[in-house]
């Protein structure tokens, strides 16, 4: 998977993206979010080699129940593999 293919997969899942520019007008970060009932998935992409993602809950407000950092493709793959909140996995209950 390329970063572009990963972004298209996230968009197909319903993620919404914002492109944020710095003071000089250069793109500095791409932020994507997807809302679940009582949870929010978020990805921040700083470049092909730097990204982070998290799933946060509404109670307590904003507490991360899952996080991942790394290169963009790995973080996107982990986010795409993350089951919906409350769905059990072989490793135990999901966030």
ChimeraX attribute file (.defattr): number of C-alpha atoms within 10 A of each C-alpha:
attribute: neighborCount
match mode: 1-to-1
recipient: residues
	/A:1	11
	/A:2	12
	/A:3	19
	/A:4	12
	/A:5	12
	/A:6	19
	/A:7	18
	/A:8	13
	/A:9	16
	/A:10	21
	/A:11	15
	/A:12	10
	/A:13	11
	/A:14	13
	/A:15	18
	/A:16	14
	/A:17	17
	/A:18	11
	/A:19	12
	/A:20	13
	/A:21	12
	/A:22	9
	/A:23	8
	/A:24	7
	/A:25	8
	/A:26	10
	/A:27	13
	/A:28	14
	/A:29	16
	/A:30	16
	/A:31	18
	/A:32	20
	/A:33	20
	/A:34	17
	/A:35	14
	/A:36	13
	/A:37	8
	/A:38	11
	/A:39	21
	/A:40	17
	/A:41	20
	/A:42	20
	/A:43	25
	/A:44	20
	/A:45	22
	/A:46	16
	/A:47	14
	/A:48	13
	/A:49	13
	/A:50	15
	/A:51	22
	/A:52	20
	/A:53	24
	/A:54	20
	/A:55	24
	/A:56	22
	/A:57	20
	/A:58	12
	/A:59	9
	/A:60	8
	/A:61	10
	/A:62	12
	/A:63	13
	/A:64	17
	/A:65	13
	/A:66	15
	/A:67	16
	/A:68	16
	/A:69	16
	/A:70	15
	/A:71	17
	/A:72	25
	/A:73	20
	/A:74	20
	/A:75	25
	/A:76	27
	/A:77	15
	/A:78	15
	/A:79	22
	/A:80	14
	/A:81	9
	/A:82	16
	/A:83	14
	/A:84	12
	/A:85	17
	/A:86	9
	/A:87	11
	/A:88	12
	/A:89	10
	/A:90	6
	/A:91	6
	/A:92	8
	/A:93	11
	/A:94	15
	/A:95	17
